[in-house]
Amino acid sequence: MRGTDLTFTKVADLPGRRGRAGVIHTPHGDIPTPAFIPVGTKATVKTVLPETMKELGAAAILSNAYHLYLQPGPEVIDQAGGLARFMNWNGPTFTDSGGFQVLSLGSGYKKVLSGEFTGSGRADHTVAAKKERHAHVDDEGVTFRSHLDGSRHRFTPEVSMQIQHQLGADIMMAFDELTTLL
């Protein structure tokens, strides 16, 4: 089952404000909003069983496309029946795009996200002392080295979406490049 049947139903408004509540309808179930959606980076919320996540009120689980791409690979998850089935989760799933890893492996590698960059323009060339940049961003995407084995890979917005689609997530995030706080 692939995430093509996605709709949103508004069920309440906050009078005089922009707040609202609703339900996101996905192929793997409904997500009442606002929602508790824990992060299971590698298709698992560490130390918590999927059944317990339901008992705790999780409406969906978010996993990371970058990490799942590197290990075990989108092919393995696809062959297992998709992300929800792979992690034994009977509910909706989200995947993020890998954009945060672009920051953490590239211009933000081993830095505190704060006011470390000064001056005008981008400081993409800046790398923390005694650290090596593992990701290089250009206008089309990012080339990076795996933090697991050093192998080279390339993500573009299209590749990120293809990976997330192959993972079988109900809701997929657009590929993004995070910036520093300045």
MDAnalysis code that builds the backbone (N, CA, C; Angstrom):
import MDAnalysis as mda
import numpy as np

u = mda.Universe.empty(546, n_residues=182, atom_resindex=np.repeat(np.arange(182), 3), trajectory=True)
u.add_TopologyAttr("name", ["N", "CA", "C"] * 182)
u.add_TopologyAttr("resid", np.arange(1, 183))
u.add_TopologyAttr("resname", ["MET", "ARG", "GLY", "THR", "ASP", "LEU", "THR", "PHE", "THR", "LYS", "VAL", "ALA", "ASP", "LEU", "PRO", "GLY", "ARG", "ARG", "GLY", "ARG", "ALA", "GLY", "VAL", "ILE", "HIS", "THR", "PRO", "HIS", "GLY", "ASP", "ILE", "PRO", "THR", "PRO", "ALA", "PHE", "ILE", "PRO", "VAL", "GLY", "THR", "LYS", "ALA", "THR", "VAL", "LYS", "THR", "VAL", "LEU", "PRO", "GLU", "THR", "MET", "LYS", "GLU", "LEU", "GLY", "ALA", "ALA", "ALA", "ILE", "LEU", "SER", "ASN", "ALA", "TYR", "HIS", "LEU", "TYR", "LEU", "GLN", "PRO", "GLY", "PRO", "GLU", "VAL", "ILE", "ASP", "GLN", "ALA", "GLY", "GLY", "LEU", "ALA", "ARG", "PHE", "MET", "ASN", "TRP", "ASN", "GLY", "PRO", "THR", "PHE", "THR", "ASP", "SER", "GLY", "GLY", "PHE", "GLN", "VAL", "LEU", "SER", "LEU", "GLY", "SER", "GLY", "TYR", "LYS", "LYS", "VAL", "LEU", "SER", "GLY", "GLU", "PHE", "THR", "GLY", "SER", "GLY", "ARG", "ALA", "ASP", "HIS", "THR", "VAL", "ALA", "ALA", "LYS", "LYS", "GLU", "ARG", "HIS", "ALA", "HIS", "VAL", "ASP", "ASP", "GLU", "GLY", "VAL", "THR", "PHE", "ARG", "SER", "HIS", "LEU", "ASP", "GLY", "SER", "ARG", "HIS", "ARG", "PHE", "THR", "PRO", "GLU", "VAL", "SER", "MET", "GLN", "ILE", "GLN", "HIS", "GLN", "LEU", "GLY", "ALA", "ASP", "ILE", "MET", "MET", "ALA", "PHE", "ASP", "GLU", "LEU", "THR", "THR", "LEU", "LEU"])
u.atoms.positions = np.array([
    [0.855, -1.180, 0.000],
    [0.000, 0.000, 0.000],
    [0.895, 1.235, 0.000],
    [0.734, 2.107, -0.944],
    [1.542, 3.318, -1.059],
    [0.726, 4.544, -0.681],
    [1.417, 5.580, -0.182],
    [0.770, 6.777, 0.333],
    [0.212, 7.697, -0.726],
    [-0.788, 7.255, -1.478],
    [-1.383, 8.119, -2.488],
    [-2.747, 8.654, -2.065],
    [-3.388, 8.007, -1.114],
    [-4.721, 8.410, -0.669],
    [-4.619, 9.199, 0.624],
    [-4.167, 10.437, 0.513],
    [-3.934, 11.282, 1.673],
    [-4.905, 12.446, 1.635],
    [-5.709, 12.587, 2.698],
    [-6.638, 13.713, 2.791],
    [-6.606, 14.269, 4.204],
    [-7.126, 15.483, 4.356],
    [-7.200, 16.144, 5.657],
    [-8.622, 16.635, 5.869],
    [-9.162, 16.345, 7.042],
    [-10.484, 16.819, 7.410],
    [-10.346, 17.723, 8.628],
    [-10.797, 18.971, 8.504],
    [-10.773, 19.891, 9.642],
    [-11.965, 19.570, 10.531],
    [-11.716, 19.456, 11.852],
    [-12.808, 19.135, 12.770],
    [-13.093, 20.255, 13.771],
    [-12.168, 21.197, 13.930],
    [-12.393, 22.304, 14.873],
    [-11.474, 23.468, 14.551],
    [-11.953, 24.680, 14.841],
    [-11.163, 25.904, 14.715],
    [-11.010, 26.528, 16.084],
    [-9.938, 27.288, 16.256],
    [-9.763, 28.083, 17.458],
    [-10.293, 29.472, 17.122],
    [-11.448, 29.847, 17.662],
    [-12.091, 31.107, 17.278],
    [-11.152, 32.314, 17.402],
    [-11.104, 33.103, 16.334],
    [-10.305, 34.319, 16.333],
    [-8.810, 34.080, 16.169],
    [-8.401, 32.847, 15.955],
    [-6.980, 32.527, 15.805],
    [-6.800, 31.570, 14.641],
    [-5.561, 31.241, 14.376],
    [-5.279, 30.341, 13.257],
    [-5.253, 28.868, 13.659],
    [-5.428, 28.568, 14.919],
    [-5.381, 27.187, 15.375],
    [-6.528, 26.358, 14.831],
    [-6.238, 25.097, 14.603],
    [-7.276, 24.183, 14.147],
    [-6.884, 22.762, 14.526],
    [-7.846, 21.904, 14.538],
    [-7.625, 20.479, 14.753],
    [-8.261, 19.744, 13.597],
    [-7.735, 18.577, 13.316],
    [-8.276, 17.821, 12.203],
    [-7.790, 16.398, 12.226],
    [-7.997, 15.740, 11.118],
    [-7.568, 14.358, 10.966],
    [-6.919, 14.216, 9.595],
    [-5.695, 13.686, 9.586],
    [-5.027, 13.331, 8.341],
    [-5.363, 11.872, 8.083],
    [-5.945, 11.598, 6.938],
    [-6.318, 10.229, 6.573],
    [-5.234, 9.663, 5.664],
    [-4.616, 8.545, 6.076],
    [-3.558, 7.902, 5.297],
    [-3.949, 6.453, 5.002],
    [-3.260, 5.809, 4.092],
    [-3.550, 4.399, 3.818],
    [-3.345, 3.476, 5.026],
    [-2.517, 3.880, 5.975],
    [-2.255, 3.045, 7.150],
    [-3.019, 3.493, 8.397],
    [-3.938, 4.431, 8.244],
    [-4.741, 4.870, 9.375],
    [-4.823, 6.374, 9.482],
    [-5.614, 6.818, 10.422],
    [-5.856, 8.242, 10.634],
    [-4.910, 8.817, 11.682],
    [-4.569, 10.090, 11.503],
    [-3.729, 10.819, 12.447],
    [-4.518, 12.029, 12.919],
    [-5.062, 11.983, 14.153],
    [-5.737, 13.176, 14.671],
    [-4.685, 14.245, 14.998],
    [-4.978, 15.480, 14.619],
    [-4.020, 16.554, 14.894],
    [-4.593, 17.521, 15.917],
    [-3.723, 18.092, 16.756],
    [-2.286, 17.843, 16.826],
    [-2.011, 16.406, 17.264],
    [-0.795, 15.925, 16.970],
    [-0.495, 14.518, 17.191],
    [0.855, 14.318, 17.863],
    [0.958, 13.228, 18.595],
    [2.224, 12.763, 19.155],
    [2.834, 11.822, 18.125],
    [3.964, 12.242, 17.529],
    [4.624, 11.453, 16.493],
    [6.097, 11.307, 16.881],
    [6.430, 10.218, 17.554],
    [7.824, 10.019, 17.971],
    [8.725, 9.694, 16.782],
    [10.012, 9.871, 17.000],
    [11.006, 9.619, 15.969],
    [11.635, 8.251, 16.189],
    [11.509, 7.415, 15.183],
    [12.179, 6.120, 15.142],
    [13.188, 6.179, 14.020],
    [14.315, 6.833, 14.261],
    [15.291, 7.156, 13.223],
    [15.541, 6.004, 12.260],
    [15.868, 4.849, 12.794],
    [16.181, 3.683, 11.966],
    [15.033, 2.681, 11.995],
    [13.805, 3.174, 11.894],
    [12.592, 2.351, 11.863],
    [12.300, 1.691, 13.195],
    [12.774, 2.298, 14.270],
    [12.430, 1.825, 15.603],
    [12.610, 2.959, 16.602],
    [11.700, 3.058, 17.539],
    [11.876, 3.986, 18.650],
    [12.667, 3.193, 19.679],
    [13.876, 3.584, 19.919],
    [14.790, 2.795, 20.741],
    [14.177, 2.429, 22.086],
    [14.285, 1.179, 22.410],
    [13.868, 0.548, 23.673],
    [12.359, 0.515, 23.886],
    [11.562, 0.886, 22.856],
    [10.112, 0.891, 23.020],
    [9.479, 0.027, 21.917],
    [8.695, -0.956, 22.310],
    [8.010, -1.808, 21.347],
    [6.922, -1.031, 20.610],
    [6.637, -1.399, 19.362],
    [5.568, -0.720, 18.616],
    [4.227, -0.752, 19.350],
    [3.914, -1.873, 20.007],
    [2.658, -1.974, 20.751],
    [2.613, -0.955, 21.894],
    [3.750, -0.733, 22.510],
    [3.834, 0.242, 23.599],
    [3.684, 1.660, 23.059],
    [4.209, 1.913, 21.856],
    [4.058, 3.239, 21.253],
    [2.575, 3.557, 21.076],
    [1.782, 2.575, 20.647],
    [0.327, 2.777, 20.526],
    [-0.276, 3.103, 21.885],
    [0.115, 2.324, 22.910],
    [-0.416, 2.553, 24.262],
    [-0.050, 3.934, 24.789],
    [1.109, 4.452, 24.380],
    [1.556, 5.772, 24.810],
    [0.876, 6.902, 24.038],
    [0.106, 6.541, 23.013],
    [-0.655, 7.542, 22.268],
    [-0.018, 8.008, 20.977],
    [0.999, 7.310, 20.486],
    [1.619, 7.704, 19.221],
    [0.611, 7.541, 18.090],
    [0.466, 8.579, 17.280],
    [-0.448, 8.540, 16.145],
    [0.258, 8.065, 14.886],
    [1.568, 8.217, 14.840],
    [2.398, 7.816, 13.704],
    [3.831, 7.753, 14.205],
    [4.716, 7.225, 13.380],
    [6.146, 7.206, 13.707],
    [6.901, 7.788, 12.524],
    [7.873, 8.643, 12.830],
    [8.712, 9.256, 11.812],
    [10.052, 8.538, 11.771],
    [10.492, 8.173, 10.572],
    [11.802, 7.562, 10.387],
    [12.631, 8.415, 9.435],
    [13.931, 8.152, 9.388],
    [14.847, 8.995, 8.642],
    [15.282, 8.330, 7.341],
    [14.983, 8.969, 6.220],
    [15.312, 8.418, 4.904],
    [16.811, 8.240, 4.713],
    [17.615, 9.181, 5.216],
    [19.070, 9.083, 5.088],
    [19.576, 7.815, 5.752],
    [19.213, 7.606, 7.000],
    [19.706, 6.437, 7.734],
    [19.188, 5.135, 7.139],
    [17.914, 5.102, 6.747],
    [17.357, 3.875, 6.176],
    [17.911, 3.605, 4.780],
    [18.261, 4.642, 4.036],
    [18.907, 4.489, 2.734],
    [20.249, 3.789, 2.905],
    [21.020, 4.236, 3.891],
    [22.340, 3.645, 4.104],
    [22.258, 2.241, 4.700],
    [21.291, 2.032, 5.573],
    [21.186, 0.735, 6.252],
    [19.790, 0.533, 6.793],
    [19.038, -0.408, 6.381],
    [19.394, -1.576, 5.579],
    [19.259, -1.358, 4.076],
    [18.756, -0.197, 3.656],
    [18.542, 0.105, 2.237],
    [17.065, 0.080, 1.907],
    [16.625, 0.978, 1.017],
    [15.197, 1.031, 0.682],
    [14.690, -0.250, 0.019],
    [15.555, -0.971, -0.678],
    [15.145, -2.223, -1.319],
    [14.712, -3.245, -0.278],
    [15.470, -3.362, 0.805],
    [15.153, -4.319, 1.869],
    [13.811, -3.979, 2.505],
    [13.590, -2.696, 2.777],
    [12.336, -2.278, 3.408],
    [11.167, -2.475, 2.451],
    [11.372, -2.177, 1.184],
    [10.334, -2.398, 0.184],
    [9.972, -3.882, 0.094],
    [10.969, -4.742, 0.061],
    [10.729, -6.186, -0.013],
    [10.024, -6.711, 1.237],
    [10.200, -6.038, 2.359],
    [9.535, -6.442, 3.608],
    [8.083, -5.972, 3.657],
    [7.651, -5.212, 2.651],
    [6.270, -4.750, 2.611],
    [6.102, -3.296, 2.969],
    [7.193, -2.542, 3.031],
    [7.129, -1.123, 3.353],
    [7.509, -0.849, 4.800],
    [7.659, 0.421, 5.087],
    [8.166, 0.863, 6.383],
    [7.328, 0.380, 7.564],
    [6.016, 0.532, 7.494],
    [5.157, 0.134, 8.622],
    [5.307, -1.358, 8.914],
    [5.260, -2.148, 7.890],
    [5.385, -3.599, 8.076],
    [6.786, -3.970, 8.560],
    [7.814, -3.307, 7.997],
    [9.208, -3.572, 8.370],
    [9.432, -3.366, 9.867],
    [8.809, -2.319, 10.420],
    [9.021, -2.045, 11.847],
    [7.900, -2.587, 12.725],
    [7.024, -3.399, 12.128],
    [5.927, -4.016, 12.883],
    [5.031, -2.964, 13.539],
    [4.803, -1.885, 12.814],
    [3.974, -0.771, 13.293],
    [2.651, -0.800, 12.543],
    [1.583, -0.916, 13.260],
    [0.258, -0.940, 12.656],
    [-0.321, 0.475, 12.662],
    [0.259, 1.343, 11.852],
    [-0.200, 2.721, 11.812],
    [0.548, 3.520, 10.763],
    [0.233, 4.801, 10.651],
    [0.851, 5.676, 9.661],
    [2.329, 5.928, 9.941],
    [3.060, 6.220, 8.865],
    [4.479, 6.532, 8.980],
    [4.815, 7.815, 8.234],
    [5.833, 8.493, 8.736],
    [6.418, 9.665, 8.102],
    [7.878, 9.328, 7.805],
    [8.432, 9.944, 6.784],
    [9.880, 9.941, 6.615],
    [10.332, 11.373, 6.410],
    [11.490, 11.698, 6.983],
    [12.081, 12.996, 6.670],
    [13.022, 12.806, 5.484],
    [13.524, 13.880, 4.956],
    [14.210, 13.860, 3.668],
    [15.697, 13.568, 3.732],
    [16.306, 13.689, 4.885],
    [17.754, 13.603, 4.996],
    [18.405, 14.971, 5.039],
    [17.615, 16.033, 4.980],
    [18.157, 17.391, 4.963],
    [18.947, 17.753, 6.204],
    [18.525, 17.269, 7.370],
    [19.289, 17.586, 8.573],
    [20.682, 16.978, 8.500],
    [20.796, 15.775, 7.929],
    [22.104, 15.150, 7.812],
    [23.016, 15.960, 6.899],
    [22.445, 16.641, 5.900],
    [23.242, 17.518, 5.050],
    [23.902, 18.586, 5.911],
    [23.143, 19.163, 6.839],
    [23.707, 20.170, 7.727],
    [24.724, 19.548, 8.670],
    [24.367, 18.442, 9.300],
    [25.233, 17.879, 10.320],
    [26.518, 17.293, 9.745],
    [26.502, 16.837, 8.489],
    [27.704, 16.303, 7.860],
    [28.461, 17.358, 7.070],
    [27.801, 18.472, 6.758],
    [28.399, 19.504, 5.916],
    [28.790, 20.726, 6.705],
    [28.142, 21.842, 6.412],
    [28.560, 23.116, 6.996],
    [28.373, 23.169, 8.499],
    [27.496, 22.367, 9.033],
    [27.289, 22.378, 10.475],
    [28.012, 21.268, 11.198],
    [28.838, 20.492, 10.510],
    [29.470, 19.311, 11.097],
    [30.238, 19.642, 12.367],
    [29.835, 19.031, 13.449],
    [30.463, 19.170, 14.770],
    [30.447, 20.612, 15.278],
    [29.431, 21.366, 14.929],
    [29.286, 22.732, 15.415],
    [28.026, 22.830, 16.245],
    [27.996, 23.774, 17.122],
    [26.773, 24.104, 17.833],
    [25.998, 25.038, 16.925],
    [24.713, 24.798, 16.760],
    [23.921, 25.665, 15.896],
    [23.617, 26.944, 16.651],
    [24.498, 27.892, 16.513],
    [24.357, 29.146, 17.235],
    [24.959, 30.255, 16.388],
    [25.436, 31.269, 17.014],
    [25.993, 32.409, 16.309],
    [27.447, 32.234, 15.940],
    [27.876, 31.054, 15.545],
    [29.275, 30.832, 15.207],
    [29.690, 31.478, 13.906],
    [28.737, 31.712, 13.011],
    [29.066, 32.299, 11.735],
    [28.813, 33.800, 11.817],
    [29.767, 34.596, 11.388],
    [29.600, 36.039, 11.392],
    [29.865, 36.565, 9.995],
    [29.448, 37.771, 9.733],
    [29.669, 38.376, 8.434],
    [28.498, 38.116, 7.508],
    [28.655, 38.547, 6.286],
    [27.569, 38.393, 5.327],
    [27.775, 37.143, 4.488],
    [26.709, 36.680, 3.890],
    [26.774, 35.533, 3.000],
    [26.809, 34.217, 3.750],
    [26.964, 33.155, 2.971],
    [26.981, 31.820, 3.546],
    [28.376, 31.473, 4.024],
    [28.445, 30.681, 5.030],
    [29.727, 30.243, 5.564],
    [29.899, 28.743, 5.344],
    [29.481, 28.252, 4.181],
    [29.549, 26.823, 3.890],
    [30.974, 26.288, 3.882],
    [31.942, 27.146, 3.660],
    [33.329, 26.704, 3.611],
    [33.909, 26.483, 5.009],
    [33.254, 26.991, 6.035],
    [33.757, 26.895, 7.390],
    [33.519, 25.497, 7.952],
    [34.561, 24.906, 8.522],
    [34.464, 23.596, 9.145],
    [35.115, 23.706, 10.510],
    [34.538, 23.046, 11.484],
    [35.087, 23.080, 12.839],
    [36.527, 22.585, 12.839],
    [37.311, 23.096, 13.773],
    [38.720, 22.725, 13.876],
    [38.867, 21.209, 14.009],
    [39.831, 20.661, 13.280],
    [40.178, 19.233, 13.318],
    [39.045, 18.327, 12.841],
    [38.113, 18.869, 12.063],
    [37.011, 18.071, 11.519],
    [37.050, 18.137, 10.006],
    [36.515, 17.117, 9.383],
    [36.461, 17.054, 7.934],
    [35.011, 17.101, 7.489],
    [34.746, 17.873, 6.455],
    [33.396, 17.965, 5.900],
    [33.071, 16.652, 5.185],
    [31.877, 16.131, 5.434],
    [31.434, 14.887, 4.815],
    [30.334, 15.112, 3.778],
    [29.892, 16.362, 3.607],
    [28.834, 16.657, 2.641],
    [29.138, 17.975, 1.944],
    [28.876, 17.992, 0.637],
    [29.081, 19.194, -0.166],
    [27.793, 19.483, -0.931],
    [27.245, 20.663, -0.690],
    [25.982, 21.076, -1.287],
    [26.263, 21.904, -2.534],
    [25.502, 21.641, -3.595],
    [25.536, 22.486, -4.781],
    [24.092, 22.829, -5.150],
    [23.887, 23.501, -6.260],
    [22.547, 23.950, -6.636],
    [21.585, 22.806, -6.951],
    [22.090, 21.616, -7.215],
    [21.243, 20.488, -7.595],
    [20.981, 19.501, -6.464],
    [21.835, 19.493, -5.434],
    [21.669, 18.528, -4.355],
    [22.887, 18.484, -3.463],
    [23.178, 17.301, -2.931],
    [24.303, 17.145, -2.019],
    [25.015, 15.832, -2.323],
    [26.341, 15.891, -2.302],
    [27.176, 14.702, -2.395],
    [27.751, 14.499, -1.006],
    [27.660, 13.281, -0.501],
    [28.111, 13.039, 0.866],
    [28.793, 11.690, 0.977],
    [29.562, 11.563, 2.043],
    [30.182, 10.296, 2.389],
    [29.418, 9.701, 3.549],
    [29.162, 8.416, 3.464],
    [28.464, 7.703, 4.521],
    [29.263, 7.781, 5.810],
    [28.564, 8.043, 6.892],
    [29.206, 8.028, 8.201],
    [29.504, 6.589, 8.637],
    [28.945, 5.601, 7.936],
    [29.149, 4.194, 8.290],
    [30.417, 3.614, 7.676],
    [30.600, 3.848, 6.355],
    [31.735, 3.210, 5.687],
    [32.514, 4.136, 4.758],
    [32.164, 5.402, 4.699],
    [32.885, 6.359, 3.866],
    [32.512, 6.338, 2.397],
    [31.566, 5.479, 1.994],
    [31.168, 5.420, 0.586],
    [30.494, 6.729, 0.175],
    [30.610, 7.076, -1.113],
    [30.062, 8.333, -1.629],
    [28.656, 8.123, -2.171],
    [27.790, 9.110, -1.914],
    [26.400, 9.062, -2.356],
    [25.967, 10.458, -2.783],
    [24.867, 10.529, -3.508],
    [24.329, 11.821, -3.938],
    [22.823, 11.831, -3.745],
    [22.339, 12.863, -3.064],
    [20.904, 13.109, -2.916],
    [20.565, 14.376, -3.681],
    [19.528, 14.292, -4.455],
    [18.878, 15.459, -5.050],
    [17.456, 15.425, -4.510],
    [16.675, 16.462, -4.719],
    [15.283, 16.380, -4.277],
    [14.564, 15.165, -4.861],
    [14.831, 14.867, -6.126],
    [14.177, 13.721, -6.765],
    [14.622, 12.399, -6.138],
    [15.904, 12.255, -5.872],
    [16.419, 11.016, -5.262],
    [15.836, 10.834, -3.871],
    [15.795, 11.900, -3.087],
    [15.220, 11.813, -1.741],
    [13.770, 11.338, -1.795],
    [12.998, 11.901, -2.719],
    [11.594, 11.487, -2.840],
    [11.470, 10.048, -3.335],
    [12.345, 9.626, -4.251],
    [12.322, 8.238, -4.727],
    [12.608, 7.270, -3.580],
    [13.585, 7.599, -2.759],
    [13.923, 6.755, -1.606],
    [12.737, 6.663, -0.658],
    [12.150, 7.810, -0.317],
    [11.023, 7.816, 0.610],
    [9.830, 7.049, 0.048],
    [9.611, 7.176, -1.257],
    [8.518, 6.425, -1.888],
    [8.795, 4.925, -1.805],
    [10.032, 4.521, -2.067],
    [10.378, 3.107, -1.998],
    [10.274, 2.586, -0.565],
    [10.555, 3.435, 0.414],
    [10.387, 3.033, 1.815],
    [8.913, 2.802, 2.144],
    [8.019, 3.448, 1.397],
    [6.589, 3.239, 1.589],
    [5.967, 4.080, 2.677],
    [6.548, 5.242, 2.956],
    [6.002, 6.124, 3.983],
    [4.669, 6.713, 3.536],
    [3.785, 6.962, 4.495],
    [2.512, 7.612, 4.189],
    [2.716, 9.097, 3.904],
    [3.569, 9.739, 4.687],
    [3.832, 11.169, 4.524],
    [5.336, 11.348, 4.376],
    [5.741, 12.008, 3.291],
    [7.148, 12.190, 2.953],
    [7.487, 13.675, 2.940],
    [8.669, 14.004, 3.411],
    [9.097, 15.399, 3.476],
    [9.918, 15.773, 2.251],
    [9.758, 17.003, 1.797],
    [10.563, 17.514, 0.685],
    [12.006, 17.644, 1.133],
    [12.929, 17.401, 0.208],
    [14.351, 17.523, 0.519],
    [14.671, 18.979, 0.802],
    [15.335, 19.192, 1.921],
    [15.615, 20.550, 2.367],
    [17.079, 20.695, 2.712],
    [17.533, 21.933, 2.734],
    [18.866, 22.238, 3.238],
    [18.682, 23.161, 4.421],
    [18.990, 22.654, 5.580],
    [18.901, 23.487, 6.774],
    [20.033, 24.497, 6.781],
    [19.770, 25.612, 7.333],
    [20.800, 26.653, 7.421],
    [21.153, 26.862, 8.889],
    [22.204, 27.616, 9.102],
    [22.545, 27.988, 10.471],
    [21.504, 28.989, 10.957],
    [21.578, 29.345, 12.222],
    [20.571, 30.223, 12.803],
    [20.740, 31.686, 12.422],
    [21.815, 32.036, 11.748],
    [22.016, 33.427, 11.347],
    [21.415, 33.682, 9.999],
])
